[in-house]
Amino acid sequence: PVLDTEDAWMSVEGPVSIVELALEQKRIHYPLVEHQFVLCTLLYTIMRLSLKGVKPLSLFDSKGKNAFFKDLTSIQLLPSGDMDAEVLSIRQQFLLKVVSAAVQTLCSSQKDREVSEEEYFPFEKGKNWPTLAADLAQYLQISEDLVRRHYVCELYSYGMDHLGEE
């Protein structure tokens, strides 16, 4: 972008302005940032739902793992559309585990009538974990329908038929 400045500002001495510093920065590689975001979301989900035995880096192939340790301004080889069947299976199991843990948490908090979902997760008002799992399925190349079907099955198995019907 072209920044027009008035003549009076041309003779000013001092440190470089924030705008000039921002324009001098290298541009980031957005897909790499998105890749990092997926990892952060996975880590937060594992922590928040207390999922045990999950190895977050096992959800990525070798290209994906290597991309985590590169500068965000560098253009890296990211995972392509062709994924190893074993990695896809691990991803699918992880997402189904997230949905099961979310439904179990929801059911246990509703059995304790004094505790609402907002009180159980105070910083996540309105956070819908099964929807988050379905959104992650898009990034992880897993069928969203599979995640949603598992969610409905979990709701029915915990006796929440009214939510399962919705």
Phi and psi in degrees as GROMACS dihedral restraints (atoms count N, CA, C in turn):
[ dihedral_restraints ]
;  ai    aj    ak    al  type     phi  dphi    fc
    3     4     5     6     1   -91.7    20    10
    4     5     6     7     1   127.5    20    10
    6     7     8     9     1  -108.9    20    10
    7     8     9    10     1   111.8    20    10
    9    10    11    12     1   -86.0    20    10
   10    11    12    13     1   130.9    20    10
   12    13    14    15     1  -122.6    20    10
   13    14    15    16     1   150.0    20    10
   15    16    17    18     1   -74.5    20    10
   16    17    18    19     1   155.6    20    10
   18    19    20    21     1   -61.0    20    10
   19    20    21    22     1   -32.6    20    10
   21    22    23    24     1   -63.8    20    10
   22    23    24    25     1   -30.0    20    10
   24    25    26    27     1   -82.4    20    10
   25    26    27    28     1   -14.1    20    10
   27    28    29    30     1   -68.1    20    10
   28    29    30    31     1   -31.0    20    10
   30    31    32    33     1   -91.7    20    10
   31    32    33    34     1     1.9    20    10
   33    34    35    36     1   -72.8    20    10
   34    35    36    37     1   135.6    20    10
   36    37    38    39     1  -109.0    20    10
   37    38    39    40     1   153.4    20    10
   39    40    41    42     1   143.6    20    10
   40    41    42    43     1  -168.3    20    10
   42    43    44    45     1   -67.7    20    10
   43    44    45    46     1   159.6    20    10
   45    46    47    48     1   -67.7    20    10
   46    47    48    49     1   142.9    20    10
   48    49    50    51     1   -70.7    20    10
   49    50    51    52     1   159.3    20    10
   51    52    53    54     1   -63.4    20    10
   52    53    54    55     1   -36.3    20    10
   54    55    56    57     1   -63.7    20    10
   55    56    57    58     1   -44.7    20    10
   57    58    59    60     1   -65.5    20    10
   58    59    60    61     1   -39.1    20    10
   60    61    62    63     1   -62.9    20    10
   61    62    63    64     1   -41.1    20    10
   63    64    65    66     1   -65.1    20    10
   64    65    66    67     1   -38.7    20    10
   66    67    68    69     1   -70.7    20    10
   67    68    69    70     1   -24.6    20    10
   69    70    71    72     1   -80.0    20    10
   70    71    72    73     1   -14.2    20    10
   72    73    74    75     1   -68.1    20    10
   73    74    75    76     1   146.6    20    10
   75    76    77    78     1   -69.7    20    10
   76    77    78    79     1   150.1    20    10
   78    79    80    81     1   -77.1    20    10
   79    80    81    82     1   141.8    20    10
   81    82    83    84     1   -83.8    20    10
   82    83    84    85     1   158.2    20    10
   84    85    86    87     1   -91.6    20    10
   85    86    87    88     1   102.7    20    10
   87    88    89    90     1   -58.1    20    10
   88    89    90    91     1   -42.9    20    10
   90    91    92    93     1   -58.6    20    10
   91    92    93    94     1   -30.7    20    10
   93    94    95    96     1   -70.1    20    10
   94    95    96    97     1   -38.1    20    10
   96    97    98    99     1   -65.2    20    10
   97    98    99   100     1   -41.6    20    10
   99   100   101   102     1   -62.7    20    10
  100   101   102   103     1   -38.6    20    10
  102   103   104   105     1   -62.7    20    10
  103   104   105   106     1   -42.2    20    10
  105   106   107   108     1   -65.7    20    10
  106   107   108   109     1   -37.9    20    10
  108   109   110   111     1   -61.8    20    10
  109   110   111   112     1   -41.3    20    10
  111   112   113   114     1   -61.3    20    10
  112   113   114   115     1   -43.5    20    10
  114   115   116   117     1   -62.0    20    10
  115   116   117   118     1   -44.3    20    10
  117   118   119   120     1   -62.1    20    10
  118   119   120   121     1   -40.3    20    10
  120   121   122   123     1   -65.4    20    10
  121   122   123   124     1   -41.6    20    10
  123   124   125   126     1   -62.2    20    10
  124   125   126   127     1   -44.8    20    10
  126   127   128   129     1   -63.6    20    10
  127   128   129   130     1   -41.3    20    10
  129   130   131   132     1   -65.7    20    10
  130   131   132   133     1   -40.0    20    10
  132   133   134   135     1   -64.3    20    10
  133   134   135   136     1   -43.7    20    10
  135   136   137   138     1   -60.7    20    10
  136   137   138   139     1   -44.0    20    10
  138   139   140   141     1   -68.0    20    10
  139   140   141   142     1   -47.0    20    10
  141   142   143   144     1   -69.3    20    10
  142   143   144   145     1   -36.1    20    10
  144   145   146   147     1   -95.0    20    10
  145   146   147   148     1     5.3    20    10
  147   148   149   150     1    52.2    20    10
  148   149   150   151     1    50.2    20    10
  150   151   152   153     1   -80.2    20    10
  151   152   153   154     1   127.3    20    10
  153   154   155   156     1  -101.2    20    10
  154   155   156   157     1   149.9    20    10
  156   157   158   159     1    75.1    20    10
  157   158   159   160     1    16.9    20    10
  159   160   161   162     1  -100.8    20    10
  160   161   162   163     1   127.7    20    10
  162   163   164   165     1  -104.4    20    10
  163   164   165   166     1   104.4    20    10
  165   166   167   168     1   -57.9    20    10
  166   167   168   169     1   -38.0    20    10
  168   169   170   171     1   -72.6    20    10
  169   170   171   172     1   -16.3    20    10
  171   172   173   174     1   -71.2    20    10
  172   173   174   175     1   -11.8    20    10
  174   175   176   177     1   -82.7    20    10
  175   176   177   178     1     0.8    20    10
  177   178   179   180     1  -126.4    20    10
  178   179   180   181     1   151.4    20    10
  180   181   182   183     1   -83.0    20    10
  181   182   183   184     1  -176.2    20    10
  183   184   185   186     1   -64.1    20    10
  184   185   186   187     1   -38.9    20    10
  186   187   188   189     1   -63.8    20    10
  187   188   189   190     1   -42.0    20    10
  189   190   191   192     1   -64.8    20    10
  190   191   192   193     1   -40.2    20    10
  192   193   194   195     1   -65.4    20    10
  193   194   195   196     1   -42.2    20    10
  195   196   197   198     1   -66.0    20    10
  196   197   198   199     1   -32.0    20    10
  198   199   200   201     1   -68.1    20    10
  199   200   201   202     1   -22.0    20    10
  201   202   203   204     1   -68.3    20    10
  202   203   204   205     1   -24.0    20    10
  204   205   206   207     1  -105.5    20    10
  205   206   207   208     1    22.3    20    10
  207   208   209   210     1  -111.0    20    10
  208   209   210   211     1   160.2    20    10
  210   211   212   213     1   -65.2    20    10
  211   212   213   214     1   140.7    20    10
  213   214   215   216     1   -68.4    20    10
  214   215   216   217     1   -15.9    20    10
  216   217   218   219     1   -88.5    20    10
  217   218   219   220     1   -11.0    20    10
  219   220   221   222     1   -84.3    20    10
  220   221   222   223     1   148.5    20    10
  222   223   224   225     1   -93.0    20    10
  223   224   225   226     1   114.9    20    10
  225   226   227   228     1  -110.6    20    10
  226   227   228   229     1   158.0    20    10
  228   229   230   231     1   -76.3    20    10
  229   230   231   232     1   117.3    20    10
  231   232   233   234     1  -103.6    20    10
  232   233   234   235     1   163.5    20    10
  234   235   236   237     1   -55.3    20    10
  235   236   237   238     1   136.5    20    10
  237   238   239   240     1   -90.9    20    10
  238   239   240   241     1  -170.8    20    10
  240   241   242   243     1   -68.9    20    10
  241   242   243   244     1   -24.6    20    10
  243   244   245   246     1   -88.5    20    10
  244   245   246   247     1   114.6    20    10
  246   247   248   249     1  -116.1    20    10
  247   248   249   250     1   153.3    20    10
  249   250   251   252     1   -66.2    20    10
  250   251   252   253     1   137.7    20    10
  252   253   254   255     1   -62.1    20    10
  253   254   255   256     1   -32.6    20    10
  255   256   257   258     1   -67.7    20    10
  256   257   258   259     1   -41.5    20    10
  258   259   260   261     1   -65.0    20    10
  259   260   261   262     1   -41.6    20    10
  261   262   263   264     1   -62.6    20    10
  262   263   264   265     1   -38.1    20    10
  264   265   266   267     1   -65.5    20    10
  265   266   267   268     1   -42.1    20    10
  267   268   269   270     1   -64.2    20    10
  268   269   270   271     1   -40.7    20    10
  270   271   272   273     1   -62.9    20    10
  271   272   273   274     1   -44.4    20    10
  273   274   275   276     1   -62.0    20    10
  274   275   276   277     1   -45.0    20    10
  276   277   278   279     1   -61.2    20    10
  277   278   279   280     1   -39.6    20    10
  279   280   281   282     1   -63.1    20    10
  280   281   282   283     1   -47.9    20    10
  282   283   284   285     1   -63.7    20    10
  283   284   285   286     1   -38.1    20    10
  285   286   287   288     1   -67.6    20    10
  286   287   288   289     1   -34.1    20    10
  288   289   290   291     1   -67.2    20    10
  289   290   291   292     1   -37.4    20    10
  291   292   293   294     1   -63.0    20    10
  292   293   294   295     1   -46.4    20    10
  294   295   296   297     1   -63.2    20    10
  295   296   297   298     1   -43.8    20    10
  297   298   299   300     1   -62.3    20    10
  298   299   300   301     1   -42.9    20    10
  300   301   302   303     1   -66.1    20    10
  301   302   303   304     1   -37.9    20    10
  303   304   305   306     1   -65.9    20    10
  304   305   306   307     1   -43.2    20    10
  306   307   308   309     1   -67.9    20    10
  307   308   309   310     1   -40.0    20    10
  309   310   311   312     1   -63.0    20    10
  310   311   312   313     1   -41.8    20    10
  312   313   314   315     1   -64.7    20    10
  313   314   315   316     1   -42.4    20    10
  315   316   317   318     1   -63.0    20    10
  316   317   318   319     1   -44.6    20    10
  318   319   320   321     1   -67.4    20    10
  319   320   321   322     1   -41.4    20    10
  321   322   323   324     1   -67.5    20    10
  322   323   324   325     1   -33.5    20    10
  324   325   326   327     1   -74.7    20    10
  325   326   327   328     1   -28.9    20    10
  327   328   329   330     1   -80.8    20    10
  328   329   330   331     1   -23.1    20    10
  330   331   332   333     1   -69.1    20    10
  331   332   333   334     1   -36.0    20    10
  333   334   335   336     1   -85.0    20    10
  334   335   336   337     1    88.9    20    10
  336   337   338   339     1   -57.4    20    10
  337   338   339   340     1   -23.1    20    10
  339   340   341   342     1   -72.4    20    10
  340   341   342   343     1   -23.9    20    10
  342   343   344   345     1  -104.2    20    10
  343   344   345   346     1   120.0    20    10
  345   346   347   348     1   -90.0    20    10
  346   347   348   349     1   170.2    20    10
  348   349   350   351     1   -64.5    20    10
  349   350   351   352     1   -35.8    20    10
  351   352   353   354     1   -66.1    20    10
  352   353   354   355     1   -34.1    20    10
  354   355   356   357     1   -75.8    20    10
  355   356   357   358     1   -30.9    20    10
  357   358   359   360     1   -71.2    20    10
  358   359   360   361     1   -39.4    20    10
  360   361   362   363     1  -118.0    20    10
  361   362   363   364     1    78.3    20    10
  363   364   365   366     1   -63.4    20    10
  364   365   366   367     1   -29.0    20    10
  366   367   368   369     1   -91.2    20    10
  367   368   369   370     1    -0.6    20    10
  369   370   371   372     1  -121.9    20    10
  370   371   372   373     1    49.3    20    10
  372   373   374   375     1   -59.7    20    10
  373   374   375   376     1   127.4    20    10
  375   376   377   378     1    80.9    20    10
  376   377   378   379     1     3.3    20    10
  378   379   380   381     1   -73.7    20    10
  379   380   381   382     1   123.1    20    10
  381   382   383   384     1  -110.2    20    10
  382   383   384   385     1   100.1    20    10
  384   385   386   387     1   -61.8    20    10
  385   386   387   388     1   -42.0    20    10
  387   388   389   390     1   -62.5    20    10
  388   389   390   391     1   -34.3    20    10
  390   391   392   393     1   -68.2    20    10
  391   392   393   394     1   -38.7    20    10
  393   394   395   396     1   -61.8    20    10
  394   395   396   397     1   -40.6    20    10
  396   397   398   399     1   -63.2    20    10
  397   398   399   400     1   -38.9    20    10
  399   400   401   402     1   -67.4    20    10
  400   401   402   403     1   -37.3    20    10
  402   403   404   405     1   -66.9    20    10
  403   404   405   406     1   -40.3    20    10
  405   406   407   408     1   -64.6    20    10
  406   407   408   409     1   -31.8    20    10
  408   409   410   411     1   -58.9    20    10
  409   410   411   412     1   -35.6    20    10
  411   412   413   414     1   -61.0    20    10
  412   413   414   415     1   -47.8    20    10
  414   415   416   417     1   -68.4    20    10
  415   416   417   418     1   -33.6    20    10
  417   418   419   420     1   -92.2    20    10
  418   419   420   421     1     6.8    20    10
  420   421   422   423     1    61.0    20    10
  421   422   423   424     1    42.2    20    10
  423   424   425   426     1  -116.4    20    10
  424   425   426   427     1   147.0    20    10
  426   427   428   429     1   -64.4    20    10
  427   428   429   430     1   125.6    20    10
  429   430   431   432     1   -64.9    20    10
  430   431   432   433     1   -34.4    20    10
  432   433   434   435     1   -61.5    20    10
  433   434   435   436     1   -37.1    20    10
  435   436   437   438     1   -61.9    20    10
  436   437   438   439     1   -42.4    20    10
  438   439   440   441     1   -67.4    20    10
  439   440   441   442     1   -43.2    20    10
  441   442   443   444     1   -66.0    20    10
  442   443   444   445     1   -39.7    20    10
  444   445   446   447     1   -63.1    20    10
  445   446   447   448     1   -41.1    20    10
  447   448   449   450     1   -64.1    20    10
  448   449   450   451     1   -38.0    20    10
  450   451   452   453     1   -60.9    20    10
  451   452   453   454     1   -46.0    20    10
  453   454   455   456     1   -63.8    20    10
  454   455   456   457     1   -43.3    20    10
  456   457   458   459     1   -61.4    20    10
  457   458   459   460     1   -40.6    20    10
  459   460   461   462     1   -64.9    20    10
  460   461   462   463     1   -41.1    20    10
  462   463   464   465     1   -61.3    20    10
  463   464   465   466     1   -44.6    20    10
  465   466   467   468     1   -64.6    20    10
  466   467   468   469     1   -39.6    20    10
  468   469   470   471     1   -69.2    20    10
  469   470   471   472     1   -24.5    20    10
  471   472   473   474     1   -94.6    20    10
  472   473   474   475     1     8.4    20    10
  474   475   476   477     1    78.9    20    10
  475   476   477   478     1    20.2    20    10
  477   478   479   480     1  -103.4    20    10
  478   479   480   481     1    60.7    20    10
  480   481   482   483     1   -61.2    20    10
  481   482   483   484     1   -35.9    20    10
  483   484   485   486     1   -63.7    20    10
  484   485   486   487     1   -35.5    20    10
  486   487   488   489     1   -76.7    20    10
  487   488   489   490     1   -34.9    20    10
  489   490   491   492     1   -63.8    20    10
  490   491   492   493     1   -35.5    20    10
  492   493   494   495     1   -67.9    20    10
  493   494   495   496     1   -34.6    20    10
